[in-house]
Amino acid sequence: MINPYVEWFESLRAEYGEQLAQMPLPEGLPDHLRDLMARGDDEAILFMLKLAWQLGANAGFSAGQQVGSVSQPKKSNSVQA
C-alpha cells in the first residue's frame, strides 16, 4: 500500500518543484538540517515539520476566513435614472 502523503508530496514536487527550487531558505537553515539528518535527530526534524505544517495550516485558515468575510455588494431594488 502506498502512503497517500508520498503521492501527495510527489505531485506537489512535480507541480511546484521548479518554483520552490528558486525560493531561498533562511541562511544557515539547509546546513542545520543536514547536520540534524547526519546526527539522526529525528525529533528535531519532526518538530520543524510540525511547526511548518502548523504555520501553513494557520495561514491557510486565516486566508480562508478573510475570503469568507468579504462582504458582497447589496443589491438595490430601486431604479436609478
PDB file with SEQRES, HELIX, SHEET and CRYST1 records, atoms N, CA, C and O in Angstrom:
SEQRES   1 A   81  MET ILE ASN PRO TYR VAL GLU TRP PHE GLU SER LEU ARG          
SEQRES   2 A   81  ALA GLU TYR GLY GLU GLN LEU ALA GLN MET PRO LEU PRO          
SEQRES   3 A   81  GLU GLY LEU PRO ASP HIS LEU ARG ASP LEU MET ALA ARG          
SEQRES   4 A   81  GLY ASP ASP GLU ALA ILE LEU PHE MET LEU LYS LEU ALA          
SEQRES   5 A   81  TRP GLN LEU GLY ALA ASN ALA GLY PHE SER ALA GLY GLN          
SEQRES   6 A   81  GLN VAL GLY SER VAL SER GLN PRO LYS LYS SER ASN SER          
SEQRES   7 A   81  VAL GLN ALA                                                  
HELIX    1 AA1 PRO A    4  GLN A   22  1                                  19    
HELIX    2 AA2 LEU A   29  ARG A   39  1                                  11    
HELIX    3 AA3 ASP A   42  SER A   69  1                                  28    
CRYST1    1.000    1.000    1.000  90.00  90.00  90.00 P 1           1          
ATOM      1  N   MET A   1       0.840  -1.180   0.000  1.00  0.00           N  
ATOM      2  CA  MET A   1       0.000   0.000   0.000  1.00  0.00           C  
ATOM      3  C   MET A   1       0.886   1.244   0.000  1.00  0.00           C  
ATOM      4  O   MET A   1       1.845   1.329   0.766  1.00  0.00           O  
ATOM      5  N   ILE A   2       0.565   2.194  -0.850  1.00  0.00           N  
ATOM      6  CA  ILE A   2       1.339   3.421  -0.961  1.00  0.00           C  
ATOM      7  C   ILE A   2       0.804   4.444   0.033  1.00  0.00           C  
ATOM      8  O   ILE A   2      -0.404   4.628   0.182  1.00  0.00           O  
ATOM      9  N   ASN A   3       1.729   5.093   0.697  1.00  0.00           N  
ATOM     10  CA  ASN A   3       1.386   6.142   1.651  1.00  0.00           C  
ATOM     11  C   ASN A   3       0.801   7.320   0.873  1.00  0.00           C  
ATOM     12  O   ASN A   3       1.445   7.815  -0.053  1.00  0.00           O  
ATOM     13  N   PRO A   4      -0.414   7.787   1.225  1.00  0.00           N  
ATOM     14  CA  PRO A   4      -1.025   8.893   0.475  1.00  0.00           C  
ATOM     15  C   PRO A   4      -0.216  10.187   0.549  1.00  0.00           C  
ATOM     16  O   PRO A   4      -0.272  11.003  -0.371  1.00  0.00           O  
ATOM     17  N   TYR A   5       0.537  10.383   1.635  1.00  0.00           N  
ATOM     18  CA  TYR A   5       1.358  11.582   1.740  1.00  0.00           C  
ATOM     19  C   TYR A   5       2.511  11.543   0.741  1.00  0.00           C  
ATOM     20  O   TYR A   5       2.914  12.581   0.214  1.00  0.00           O  
ATOM     21  N   VAL A   6       3.041  10.351   0.481  1.00  0.00           N  
ATOM     22  CA  VAL A   6       4.110  10.219  -0.509  1.00  0.00           C  
ATOM     23  C   VAL A   6       3.583  10.638  -1.875  1.00  0.00           C  
ATOM     24  O   VAL A   6       4.236  11.400  -2.589  1.00  0.00           O  
ATOM     25  N   GLU A   7       2.414  10.147  -2.236  1.00  0.00           N  
ATOM     26  CA  GLU A   7       1.819  10.511  -3.524  1.00  0.00           C  
ATOM     27  C   GLU A   7       1.544  12.017  -3.584  1.00  0.00           C  
ATOM     28  O   GLU A   7       1.816  12.658  -4.600  1.00  0.00           O  
ATOM     29  N   TRP A   8       1.008  12.578  -2.505  1.00  0.00           N  
ATOM     30  CA  TRP A   8       0.680  14.000  -2.462  1.00  0.00           C  
ATOM     31  C   TRP A   8       1.936  14.857  -2.591  1.00  0.00           C  
ATOM     32  O   TRP A   8       1.964  15.804  -3.377  1.00  0.00           O  
ATOM     33  N   PHE A   9       2.984  14.525  -1.814  1.00  0.00           N  
ATOM     34  CA  PHE A   9       4.216  15.295  -1.881  1.00  0.00           C  
ATOM     35  C   PHE A   9       4.868  15.172  -3.260  1.00  0.00           C  
ATOM     36  O   PHE A   9       5.406  16.150  -3.779  1.00  0.00           O  
ATOM     37  N   GLU A  10       4.822  13.998  -3.845  1.00  0.00           N  
ATOM     38  CA  GLU A  10       5.396  13.824  -5.184  1.00  0.00           C  
ATOM     39  C   GLU A  10       4.635  14.641  -6.216  1.00  0.00           C  
ATOM     40  O   GLU A  10       5.242  15.210  -7.123  1.00  0.00           O  
ATOM     41  N   SER A  11       3.309  14.707  -6.089  1.00  0.00           N  
ATOM     42  CA  SER A  11       2.540  15.519  -7.039  1.00  0.00           C  
ATOM     43  C   SER A  11       2.839  17.008  -6.836  1.00  0.00           C  
ATOM     44  O   SER A  11       2.915  17.759  -7.808  1.00  0.00           O  
ATOM     45  N   LEU A  12       3.009  17.438  -5.584  1.00  0.00           N  
ATOM     46  CA  LEU A  12       3.391  18.830  -5.313  1.00  0.00           C  
ATOM     47  C   LEU A  12       4.783  19.121  -5.850  1.00  0.00           C  
ATOM     48  O   LEU A  12       5.032  20.195  -6.399  1.00  0.00           O  
ATOM     49  N   ARG A  13       5.684  18.169  -5.692  1.00  0.00           N  
ATOM     50  CA  ARG A  13       7.049  18.354  -6.200  1.00  0.00           C  
ATOM     51  C   ARG A  13       7.035  18.485  -7.723  1.00  0.00           C  
ATOM     52  O   ARG A  13       7.743  19.319  -8.288  1.00  0.00           O  
ATOM     53  N   ALA A  14       6.229  17.660  -8.378  1.00  0.00           N  
ATOM     54  CA  ALA A  14       6.136  17.728  -9.835  1.00  0.00           C  
ATOM     55  C   ALA A  14       5.550  19.061 -10.290  1.00  0.00           C  
ATOM     56  O   ALA A  14       5.987  19.629 -11.291  1.00  0.00           O  
ATOM     57  N   GLU A  15       4.556  19.557  -9.547  1.00  0.00           N  
ATOM     58  CA  GLU A  15       3.879  20.791  -9.949  1.00  0.00           C  
ATOM     59  C   GLU A  15       4.653  22.051  -9.560  1.00  0.00           C  
ATOM     60  O   GLU A  15       4.711  23.004 -10.338  1.00  0.00           O  
ATOM     61  N   TYR A  16       5.242  22.066  -8.377  1.00  0.00           N  
ATOM     62  CA  TYR A  16       5.853  23.285  -7.852  1.00  0.00           C  
ATOM     63  C   TYR A  16       7.357  23.183  -7.623  1.00  0.00           C  
ATOM     64  O   TYR A  16       7.968  24.129  -7.125  1.00  0.00           O  
ATOM     65  N   GLY A  17       7.956  22.066  -7.974  1.00  0.00           N  
ATOM     66  CA  GLY A  17       9.369  21.836  -7.684  1.00  0.00           C  
ATOM     67  C   GLY A  17      10.297  22.902  -8.217  1.00  0.00           C  
ATOM     68  O   GLY A  17      11.196  23.357  -7.510  1.00  0.00           O  
ATOM     69  N   GLU A  18      10.090  23.309  -9.467  1.00  0.00           N  
ATOM     70  CA  GLU A  18      10.966  24.324 -10.052  1.00  0.00           C  
ATOM     71  C   GLU A  18      10.821  25.662  -9.337  1.00  0.00           C  
ATOM     72  O   GLU A  18      11.814  26.337  -9.064  1.00  0.00           O  
ATOM     73  N   GLN A  19       9.586  26.044  -9.034  1.00  0.00           N  
ATOM     74  CA  GLN A  19       9.362  27.307  -8.326  1.00  0.00           C  
ATOM     75  C   GLN A  19      10.007  27.287  -6.943  1.00  0.00           C  
ATOM     76  O   GLN A  19      10.655  28.251  -6.535  1.00  0.00           O  
ATOM     77  N   LEU A  20       9.823  26.184  -6.232  1.00  0.00           N  
ATOM     78  CA  LEU A  20      10.350  26.110  -4.875  1.00  0.00           C  
ATOM     79  C   LEU A  20      11.873  26.005  -4.871  1.00  0.00           C  
ATOM     80  O   LEU A  20      12.519  26.439  -3.918  1.00  0.00           O  
ATOM     81  N   ALA A  21      12.448  25.433  -5.923  1.00  0.00           N  
ATOM     82  CA  ALA A  21      13.903  25.363  -6.007  1.00  0.00           C  
ATOM     83  C   ALA A  21      14.508  26.762  -6.069  1.00  0.00           C  
ATOM     84  O   ALA A  21      15.637  26.973  -5.626  1.00  0.00           O  
ATOM     85  N   GLN A  22      13.760  27.717  -6.618  1.00  0.00           N  
ATOM     86  CA  GLN A  22      14.217  29.101  -6.722  1.00  0.00           C  
ATOM     87  C   GLN A  22      14.087  29.862  -5.407  1.00  0.00           C  
ATOM     88  O   GLN A  22      14.708  30.909  -5.225  1.00  0.00           O  
ATOM     89  N   MET A  23      13.276  29.329  -4.486  1.00  0.00           N  
ATOM     90  CA  MET A  23      12.988  30.035  -3.243  1.00  0.00           C  
ATOM     91  C   MET A  23      14.125  29.844  -2.241  1.00  0.00           C  
ATOM     92  O   MET A  23      14.446  28.715  -1.871  1.00  0.00           O  
ATOM     93  N   PRO A  24      14.734  30.949  -1.804  1.00  0.00           N  
ATOM     94  CA  PRO A  24      15.816  30.796  -0.830  1.00  0.00           C  
ATOM     95  C   PRO A  24      15.266  30.489   0.563  1.00  0.00           C  
ATOM     96  O   PRO A  24      14.198  30.967   0.947  1.00  0.00           O  
ATOM     97  N   LEU A  25      16.000  29.705   1.287  1.00  0.00           N  
ATOM     98  CA  LEU A  25      15.687  29.453   2.694  1.00  0.00           C  
ATOM     99  C   LEU A  25      16.548  30.385   3.534  1.00  0.00           C  
ATOM    100  O   LEU A  25      17.560  30.893   3.053  1.00  0.00           O  
ATOM    101  N   PRO A  26      16.161  30.614   4.774  1.00  0.00           N  
ATOM    102  CA  PRO A  26      16.990  31.462   5.633  1.00  0.00           C  
ATOM    103  C   PRO A  26      18.425  30.937   5.700  1.00  0.00           C  
ATOM    104  O   PRO A  26      18.662  29.730   5.728  1.00  0.00           O  
ATOM    105  N   GLU A  27      19.360  31.862   5.723  1.00  0.00           N  
ATOM    106  CA  GLU A  27      20.779  31.493   5.754  1.00  0.00           C  
ATOM    107  C   GLU A  27      21.063  30.560   6.927  1.00  0.00           C  
ATOM    108  O   GLU A  27      20.659  30.824   8.059  1.00  0.00           O  
ATOM    109  N   GLY A  28      21.748  29.491   6.646  1.00  0.00           N  
ATOM    110  CA  GLY A  28      22.139  28.526   7.670  1.00  0.00           C  
ATOM    111  C   GLY A  28      21.155  27.384   7.872  1.00  0.00           C  
ATOM    112  O   GLY A  28      21.520  26.350   8.431  1.00  0.00           O  
ATOM    113  N   LEU A  29      19.910  27.553   7.427  1.00  0.00           N  
ATOM    114  CA  LEU A  29      18.902  26.507   7.650  1.00  0.00           C  
ATOM    115  C   LEU A  29      19.229  25.207   6.905  1.00  0.00           C  
ATOM    116  O   LEU A  29      19.151  24.137   7.509  1.00  0.00           O  
ATOM    117  N   PRO A  30      19.591  25.259   5.625  1.00  0.00           N  
ATOM    118  CA  PRO A  30      19.927  23.994   4.950  1.00  0.00           C  
ATOM    119  C   PRO A  30      21.084  23.251   5.639  1.00  0.00           C  
ATOM    120  O   PRO A  30      21.039  22.029   5.780  1.00  0.00           O  
ATOM    121  N   ASP A  31      22.113  23.989   6.065  1.00  0.00           N  
ATOM    122  CA  ASP A  31      23.232  23.348   6.764  1.00  0.00           C  
ATOM    123  C   ASP A  31      22.779  22.746   8.085  1.00  0.00           C  
ATOM    124  O   ASP A  31      23.188  21.641   8.441  1.00  0.00           O  
ATOM    125  N   HIS A  32      21.938  23.468   8.809  1.00  0.00           N  
ATOM    126  CA  HIS A  32      21.430  22.962  10.087  1.00  0.00           C  
ATOM    127  C   HIS A  32      20.622  21.678   9.874  1.00  0.00           C  
ATOM    128  O   HIS A  32      20.748  20.719  10.635  1.00  0.00           O  
ATOM    129  N   LEU A  33      19.799  21.677   8.836  1.00  0.00           N  
ATOM    130  CA  LEU A  33      19.003  20.490   8.548  1.00  0.00           C  
ATOM    131  C   LEU A  33      19.888  19.307   8.168  1.00  0.00           C  
ATOM    132  O   LEU A  33      19.643  18.182   8.604  1.00  0.00           O  
ATOM    133  N   ARG A  34      20.920  19.558   7.353  1.00  0.00           N  
ATOM    134  CA  ARG A  34      21.856  18.470   7.000  1.00  0.00           C  
ATOM    135  C   ARG A  34      22.540  17.918   8.245  1.00  0.00           C  
ATOM    136  O   ARG A  34      22.730  16.708   8.371  1.00  0.00           O  
ATOM    137  N   ASP A  35      22.911  18.813   9.170  1.00  0.00           N  
ATOM    138  CA  ASP A  35      23.534  18.361  10.422  1.00  0.00           C  
ATOM    139  C   ASP A  35      22.572  17.501  11.241  1.00  0.00           C  
ATOM    140  O   ASP A  35      22.960  16.469  11.790  1.00  0.00           O  
ATOM    141  N   LEU A  36      21.314  17.938  11.316  1.00  0.00           N  
ATOM    142  CA  LEU A  36      20.315  17.149  12.054  1.00  0.00           C  
ATOM    143  C   LEU A  36      20.140  15.765  11.423  1.00  0.00           C  
ATOM    144  O   LEU A  36      20.045  14.760  12.128  1.00  0.00           O  
ATOM    145  N   MET A  37      20.098  15.725  10.083  1.00  0.00           N  
ATOM    146  CA  MET A  37      19.943  14.429   9.400  1.00  0.00           C  
ATOM    147  C   MET A  37      21.171  13.552   9.623  1.00  0.00           C  
ATOM    148  O   MET A  37      21.039  12.348   9.842  1.00  0.00           O  
ATOM    149  N   ALA A  38      22.365  14.142   9.570  1.00  0.00           N  
ATOM    150  CA  ALA A  38      23.595  13.370   9.775  1.00  0.00           C  
ATOM    151  C   ALA A  38      23.655  12.788  11.179  1.00  0.00           C  
ATOM    152  O   ALA A  38      24.152  11.680  11.381  1.00  0.00           O  
ATOM    153  N   ARG A  39      23.140  13.550  12.157  1.00  0.00           N  
ATOM    154  CA  ARG A  39      23.112  13.070  13.547  1.00  0.00           C  
ATOM    155  C   ARG A  39      21.953  12.122  13.804  1.00  0.00           C  
ATOM    156  O   ARG A  39      21.901  11.455  14.837  1.00  0.00           O  
ATOM    157  N   GLY A  40      21.018  12.066  12.850  1.00  0.00           N  
ATOM    158  CA  GLY A  40      19.841  11.214  13.048  1.00  0.00           C  
ATOM    159  C   GLY A  40      18.882  11.785  14.072  1.00  0.00           C  
ATOM    160  O   GLY A  40      18.191  11.038  14.764  1.00  0.00           O  
ATOM    161  N   ASP A  41      18.835  13.114  14.174  1.00  0.00           N  
ATOM    162  CA  ASP A  41      17.973  13.771  15.162  1.00  0.00           C  
ATOM    163  C   ASP A  41      16.551  13.887  14.606  1.00  0.00           C  
ATOM    164  O   ASP A  41      16.095  14.969  14.236  1.00  0.00           O  
ATOM    165  N   ASP A  42      15.869  12.749  14.558  1.00  0.00           N  
ATOM    166  CA  ASP A  42      14.503  12.712  14.030  1.00  0.00           C  
ATOM    167  C   ASP A  42      13.567  13.623  14.805  1.00  0.00           C  
ATOM    168  O   ASP A  42      12.673  14.234  14.220  1.00  0.00           O  
ATOM    169  N   GLU A  43      13.759  13.722  16.112  1.00  0.00           N  
ATOM    170  CA  GLU A  43      12.869  14.535  16.945  1.00  0.00           C  
ATOM    171  C   GLU A  43      12.910  16.004  16.508  1.00  0.00           C  
ATOM    172  O   GLU A  43      11.864  16.642  16.393  1.00  0.00           O  
ATOM    173  N   ALA A  44      14.103  16.539  16.268  1.00  0.00           N  
ATOM    174  CA  ALA A  44      14.232  17.938  15.845  1.00  0.00           C  
ATOM    175  C   ALA A  44      13.657  18.140  14.445  1.00  0.00           C  
ATOM    176  O   ALA A  44      13.007  19.154  14.187  1.00  0.00           O  
ATOM    177  N   ILE A  45      13.887  17.191  13.543  1.00  0.00           N  
ATOM    178  CA  ILE A  45      13.364  17.298  12.178  1.00  0.00           C  
ATOM    179  C   ILE A  45      11.843  17.233  12.190  1.00  0.00           C  
ATOM    180  O   ILE A  45      11.181  18.015  11.509  1.00  0.00           O  
ATOM    181  N   LEU A  46      11.289  16.307  12.960  1.00  0.00           N  
ATOM    182  CA  LEU A  46       9.833  16.217  13.061  1.00  0.00           C  
ATOM    183  C   LEU A  46       9.241  17.476  13.684  1.00  0.00           C  
ATOM    184  O   LEU A  46       8.164  17.917  13.283  1.00  0.00           O  
ATOM    185  N   PHE A  47       9.939  18.061  14.667  1.00  0.00           N  
ATOM    186  CA  PHE A  47       9.475  19.314  15.259  1.00  0.00           C  
ATOM    187  C   PHE A  47       9.414  20.404  14.190  1.00  0.00           C  
ATOM    188  O   PHE A  47       8.433  21.146  14.122  1.00  0.00           O  
ATOM    189  N   MET A  48      10.456  20.511  13.349  1.00  0.00           N  
ATOM    190  CA  MET A  48      10.482  21.515  12.281  1.00  0.00           C  
ATOM    191  C   MET A  48       9.330  21.284  11.308  1.00  0.00           C  
ATOM    192  O   MET A  48       8.677  22.237  10.883  1.00  0.00           O  
ATOM    193  N   LEU A  49       9.079  20.032  10.955  1.00  0.00           N  
ATOM    194  CA  LEU A  49       7.979  19.721  10.039  1.00  0.00           C  
ATOM    195  C   LEU A  49       6.629  20.066  10.656  1.00  0.00           C  
ATOM    196  O   LEU A  49       5.766  20.644   9.995  1.00  0.00           O  
ATOM    197  N   LYS A  50       6.452  19.712  11.916  1.00  0.00           N  
ATOM    198  CA  LYS A  50       5.186  20.010  12.586  1.00  0.00           C  
ATOM    199  C   LYS A  50       4.964  21.512  12.683  1.00  0.00           C  
ATOM    200  O   LYS A  50       3.849  21.995  12.486  1.00  0.00           O  
ATOM    201  N   LEU A  51       6.017  22.242  12.983  1.00  0.00           N  
ATOM    202  CA  LEU A  51       5.911  23.684  13.081  1.00  0.00           C  
ATOM    203  C   LEU A  51       5.553  24.291  11.727  1.00  0.00           C  
ATOM    204  O   LEU A  51       4.665  25.140  11.644  1.00  0.00           O  
ATOM    205  N   ALA A  52       6.236  23.864  10.668  1.00  0.00           N  
ATOM    206  CA  ALA A  52       5.946  24.371   9.324  1.00  0.00           C  
ATOM    207  C   ALA A  52       4.525  24.012   8.912  1.00  0.00           C  
ATOM    208  O   ALA A  52       3.819  24.830   8.322  1.00  0.00           O  
ATOM    209  N   TRP A  53       4.108  22.789   9.223  1.00  0.00           N  
ATOM    210  CA  TRP A  53       2.753  22.346   8.884  1.00  0.00           C  
ATOM    211  C   TRP A  53       1.725  23.210   9.606  1.00  0.00           C  
ATOM    212  O   TRP A  53       0.744  23.649   9.005  1.00  0.00           O  
ATOM    213  N   GLN A  54       1.949  23.452  10.886  1.00  0.00           N  
ATOM    214  CA  GLN A  54       1.015  24.248  11.686  1.00  0.00           C  
ATOM    215  C   GLN A  54       0.950  25.688  11.192  1.00  0.00           C  
ATOM    216  O   GLN A  54      -0.135  26.259  11.080  1.00  0.00           O  
ATOM    217  N   LEU A  55       2.103  26.276  10.897  1.00  0.00           N  
ATOM    218  CA  LEU A  55       2.123  27.645  10.389  1.00  0.00           C  
ATOM    219  C   LEU A  55       1.403  27.733   9.046  1.00  0.00           C  
ATOM    220  O   LEU A  55       0.655  28.681   8.807  1.00  0.00           O  
ATOM    221  N   GLY A  56       1.622  26.756   8.171  1.00  0.00           N  
ATOM    222  CA  GLY A  56       0.935  26.733   6.884  1.00  0.00           C  
ATOM    223  C   GLY A  56      -0.567  26.559   7.043  1.00  0.00           C  
ATOM    224  O   GLY A  56      -1.352  27.206   6.350  1.00  0.00           O  
ATOM    225  N   ALA A  57      -0.960  25.685   7.954  1.00  0.00           N  
ATOM    226  CA  ALA A  57      -2.387  25.465   8.189  1.00  0.00           C  
ATOM    227  C   ALA A  57      -3.033  26.731   8.741  1.00  0.00           C  
ATOM    228  O   ALA A  57      -4.141  27.090   8.342  1.00  0.00           O  
ATOM    229  N   ASN A  58      -2.346  27.403   9.655  1.00  0.00           N  
ATOM    230  CA  ASN A  58      -2.888  28.644  10.214  1.00  0.00           C  
ATOM    231  C   ASN A  58      -3.002  29.727   9.149  1.00  0.00           C  
ATOM    232  O   ASN A  58      -3.990  30.460   9.109  1.00  0.00           O  
ATOM    233  N   ALA A  59      -2.000  29.828   8.290  1.00  0.00           N  
ATOM    234  CA  ALA A  59      -2.039  30.833   7.221  1.00  0.00           C  
ATOM    235  C   ALA A  59      -3.190  30.530   6.260  1.00  0.00           C  
ATOM    236  O   ALA A  59      -3.911  31.437   5.844  1.00  0.00           O  
ATOM    237  N   GLY A  60      -3.357  29.260   5.911  1.00  0.00           N  
ATOM    238  CA  GLY A  60      -4.452  28.883   5.017  1.00  0.00           C  
ATOM    239  C   GLY A  60      -5.809  29.142   5.645  1.00  0.00           C  
ATOM    240  O   GLY A  60      -6.724  29.625   4.977  1.00  0.00           O  
ATOM    241  N   PHE A  61      -5.943  28.825   6.919  1.00  0.00           N  
ATOM    242  CA  PHE A  61      -7.202  29.061   7.623  1.00  0.00           C  
ATOM    243  C   PHE A  61      -7.512  30.552   7.670  1.00  0.00           C  
ATOM    244  O   PHE A  61      -8.643  30.967   7.417  1.00  0.00           O  
ATOM    245  N   SER A  62      -6.496  31.356   7.998  1.00  0.00           N  
ATOM    246  CA  SER A  62      -6.693  32.806   8.064  1.00  0.00           C  
ATOM    247  C   SER A  62      -7.086  33.370   6.707  1.00  0.00           C  
ATOM    248  O   SER A  62      -7.972  34.219   6.614  1.00  0.00           O  
ATOM    249  N   ALA A  63      -6.429  32.899   5.660  1.00  0.00           N  
ATOM    250  CA  ALA A  63      -6.763  33.374   4.313  1.00  0.00           C  
ATOM    251  C   ALA A  63      -8.197  32.992   3.965  1.00  0.00           C  
ATOM    252  O   ALA A  63      -8.920  33.785   3.364  1.00  0.00           O  
ATOM    253  N   GLY A  64      -8.608  31.798   4.333  1.00  0.00           N  
ATOM    254  CA  GLY A  64      -9.976  31.356   4.076  1.00  0.00           C  
ATOM    255  C   GLY A  64     -10.992  32.172   4.842  1.00  0.00           C  
ATOM    256  O   GLY A  64     -12.076  32.457   4.332  1.00  0.00           O  
ATOM    257  N   GLN A  65     -10.653  32.552   6.066  1.00  0.00           N  
ATOM    258  CA  GLN A  65     -11.551  33.376   6.867  1.00  0.00           C  
ATOM    259  C   GLN A  65     -11.699  34.767   6.258  1.00  0.00           C  
ATOM    260  O   GLN A  65     -12.793  35.331   6.257  1.00  0.00           O  
ATOM    261  N   GLN A  66     -10.615  35.316   5.745  1.00  0.00           N  
ATOM    262  CA  GLN A  66     -10.664  36.644   5.141  1.00  0.00           C  
ATOM    263  C   GLN A  66     -11.492  36.622   3.869  1.00  0.00           C  
ATOM    264  O   GLN A  66     -12.271  37.542   3.621  1.00  0.00           O  
ATOM    265  N   VAL A  67     -11.334  35.591   3.067  1.00  0.00           N  
ATOM    266  CA  VAL A  67     -12.118  35.477   1.835  1.00  0.00           C  
ATOM    267  C   VAL A  67     -13.592  35.328   2.177  1.00  0.00           C  
ATOM    268  O   VAL A  67     -14.447  35.922   1.520  1.00  0.00           O  
ATOM    269  N   GLY A  68     -13.893  34.541   3.198  1.00  0.00           N  
ATOM    270  CA  GLY A  68     -15.282  34.326   3.598  1.00  0.00           C  
ATOM    271  C   GLY A  68     -15.923  35.544   4.221  1.00  0.00           C  
ATOM    272  O   GLY A  68     -17.149  35.650   4.247  1.00  0.00           O  
ATOM    273  N   SER A  69     -15.115  36.474   4.728  1.00  0.00           N  
ATOM    274  CA  SER A  69     -15.681  37.638   5.406  1.00  0.00           C  
ATOM    275  C   SER A  69     -15.832  38.847   4.487  1.00  0.00           C  
ATOM    276  O   SER A  69     -16.330  39.890   4.910  1.00  0.00           O  
ATOM    277  N   VAL A  70     -15.406  38.712   3.236  1.00  0.00           N  
ATOM    278  CA  VAL A  70     -15.561  39.828   2.295  1.00  0.00           C  
ATOM    279  C   VAL A  70     -17.046  40.019   2.035  1.00  0.00           C  
ATOM    280  O   VAL A  70     -17.746  39.089   1.635  1.00  0.00           O  
ATOM    281  N   SER A  71     -17.516  41.238   2.267  1.00  0.00           N  
ATOM    282  CA  SER A  71     -18.951  41.487   2.108  1.00  0.00           C  
ATOM    283  C   SER A  71     -19.288  41.656   0.634  1.00  0.00           C  
ATOM    284  O   SER A  71     -18.535  42.258  -0.131  1.00  0.00           O  
ATOM    285  N   GLN A  72     -20.412  41.124   0.265  1.00  0.00           N  
ATOM    286  CA  GLN A  72     -20.906  41.238  -1.096  1.00  0.00           C  
ATOM    287  C   GLN A  72     -21.686  42.531  -1.219  1.00  0.00           C  
ATOM    288  O   GLN A  72     -22.375  42.933  -0.282  1.00  0.00           O  
ATOM    289  N   PRO A  73     -21.584  43.192  -2.373  1.00  0.00           N  
ATOM    290  CA  PRO A  73     -22.377  44.410  -2.553  1.00  0.00           C  
ATOM    291  C   PRO A  73     -23.856  44.087  -2.450  1.00  0.00           C  
ATOM    292  O   PRO A  73     -24.326  43.063  -2.945  1.00  0.00           O  
ATOM    293  N   LYS A  74     -24.579  44.987  -1.795  1.00  0.00           N  
ATOM    294  CA  LYS A  74     -26.013  44.776  -1.628  1.00  0.00           C  
ATOM    295  C   LYS A  74     -26.726  45.127  -2.921  1.00  0.00           C  
ATOM    296  O   LYS A  74     -26.417  46.132  -3.560  1.00  0.00           O  
ATOM    297  N   LYS A  75     -27.673  44.297  -3.297  1.00  0.00           N  
ATOM    298  CA  LYS A  75     -28.467  44.565  -4.474  1.00  0.00           C  
ATOM    299  C   LYS A  75     -29.564  45.556  -4.105  1.00  0.00           C  
ATOM    300  O   LYS A  75     -30.212  45.446  -3.064  1.00  0.00           O  
ATOM    301  N   SER A  76     -29.742  46.492  -4.964  1.00  0.00           N  
ATOM    302  CA  SER A  76     -30.760  47.503  -4.735  1.00  0.00           C  
ATOM    303  C   SER A  76     -31.969  47.195  -5.582  1.00  0.00           C  
ATOM    304  O   SER A  76     -31.845  46.856  -6.759  1.00  0.00           O  
ATOM    305  N   ASN A  77     -33.141  47.312  -4.986  1.00  0.00           N  
ATOM    306  CA  ASN A  77     -34.384  47.086  -5.718  1.00  0.00           C  
ATOM    307  C   ASN A  77     -34.888  48.374  -6.366  1.00  0.00           C  
ATOM    308  O   ASN A  77     -35.838  48.355  -7.149  1.00  0.00           O  
ATOM    309  N   SER A  78     -34.242  49.492  -6.030  1.00  0.00           N  
ATOM    310  CA  SER A  78     -34.701  50.770  -6.592  1.00  0.00           C  
ATOM    311  C   SER A  78     -34.054  51.015  -7.946  1.00  0.00           C  
ATOM    312  O   SER A  78     -32.949  50.545  -8.213  1.00  0.00           O  
ATOM    313  N   VAL A  79     -34.740  51.741  -8.780  1.00  0.00           N  
ATOM    314  CA  VAL A  79     -34.254  52.083 -10.105  1.00  0.00           C  
ATOM    315  C   VAL A  79     -33.695  53.483 -10.052  1.00  0.00           C  
ATOM    316  O   VAL A  79     -34.333  54.398  -9.532  1.00  0.00           O  
ATOM    317  N   GLN A  80     -32.509  53.647 -10.585  1.00  0.00           N  
ATOM    318  CA  GLN A  80     -31.907  54.977 -10.625  1.00  0.00           C  
ATOM    319  C   GLN A  80     -31.857  55.455 -12.062  1.00  0.00           C  
ATOM    320  O   GLN A  80     -31.633  54.673 -12.986  1.00  0.00           O  
ATOM    321  N   ALA A  81     -32.067  56.741 -12.235  1.00  0.00           N  
ATOM    322  CA  ALA A  81     -32.040  57.328 -13.588  1.00  0.00           C  
ATOM    323  C   ALA A  81     -30.655  57.748 -13.951  1.00  0.00           C  
ATOM    324  O   ALA A  81     -30.433  58.262 -15.047  1.00  0.00           O  
TER     325      ALA A  81                                                      
END                                                                             
